[in-house]
């Protein structure tokens, strides 16, 4: 008889096993290493006592991994082994998880889903989740290198620029790129900043392990001066021979999309950011 149990009862390796199996036939197949999965859990702030698995016999067949920051929850990862789909497993886990969050004073839940994953999207809609915004993902090829120009970007700690970074944003970062995730990244995070008369006017925050530009921005009054290209060029030189990734850029930012095209960035996938009150 299938049973819902706390994810905290299982090892990281066991949770990784079901995750890799669940994503083996994904539109973008993913197979994480144990080290990479541990980094994923830490950076996204997954709380195992608030996360759940469905067990049949001795086997985990599905999971919902939940992050919590204050009164906000985030579905960091969910998946069902292919052989167990179509049995209502995901819905049972979802309903159990949302009830648990509400009982523990979490009043908001959000997640992302691939726009092409119609089955998952339909499930989330049936659970009362609505589209908050649409998101684009890109790869910036490692060659040719973007010209860094004369702008000097200096290494900094996230804590040095965090108080001023949000003023440069046109839209809020998604959960995995937000300040809480950057803090949790620790030494895996590389930050570069450019100042004008002591004022932060451009910066980048990059996850070293995946070469992902978690955040990068230029102050509105310093745009179209080459600082955006300088950010990319500087990061490319800091992480040589690696394609850079941009995950969850807000789709309706036409200026950002034009910038990506100018860099010959390649679209990867598009996502919906979903949310609901609990």
C-alpha positions, 0 to 999 in steps of 0.5 A: 500500500503506498504511504506518504512519509517525511523526506527527512527519514531518507538519505540524500542518496536515496532522494537523488536516486528517485530524482534522477529516475523521475527526470530521466525522460524529462524534456531536458534530461537531468542526471545529478551527482550526489555532490551536485544534488547536495549543492542544489538542496542547500542553495534552494533551502530545501527543508526535509521535514517539510518535504515528502515522499511516496513509498511503496514497499521499500521503494521511494516512487515519488517526492516533493522537495519543499523550501521555506523562507519565512512564510513563503514556500517553494516547490524546489523539485517534484517527480514520480518514477515513470513506472508509477505515473498515472496513479494519482501519486503526484496529486496525493503528495501535493495535497499532503504537502500543501496542507502541511505547509499551511499547518506550519504557518506558510501561506504562499507556495510557488514553483516553476514548470516547463511550458512544454510539460503540459501534464505537470502544468495541468496538475498545478492548475488543478491544485489552484496554482496560477501563472505569475509570469513567464520565464526564459532560459539561455546558454551563452556560448563560450566562444567567441569571447565577449569583449570586456572593454575598459570597465573594471569589475572587481571581486566582491562578496555578496554581502558587499553589494546586497544592500544596493543590488535590488535598486538595479533590478527591473524584475525580481529574481526567481527563487533559486537566484534570489538573495537567500539562495546566493547567501546559501551558495557560500564559496560556490558564488562568485560576485563581480562589481563595477563602481562609479564614484563609489556607487554600485552601477553594475554587478554579476553573481555567478554560481561557479559549479554550473556557470549560471548567471544567477543575477547580473544587472546594470543601473538604468542610467548606466545602460547602453554604455557597454557595461552589460557586455563587459559583465559577460566578458569578465565572467567568461574570462573568470570561468574559461571554456564554459558556456554561461547559463541564464536561468529564469529571465522574465520573458516580457523584458524585451530589452533583456531579450535583445541583449541575449540575441546580441550575445548570440545566446541560445534559448534553452527552455521556457517556464511558467512561474506559478503561485498560490495562497495557502 
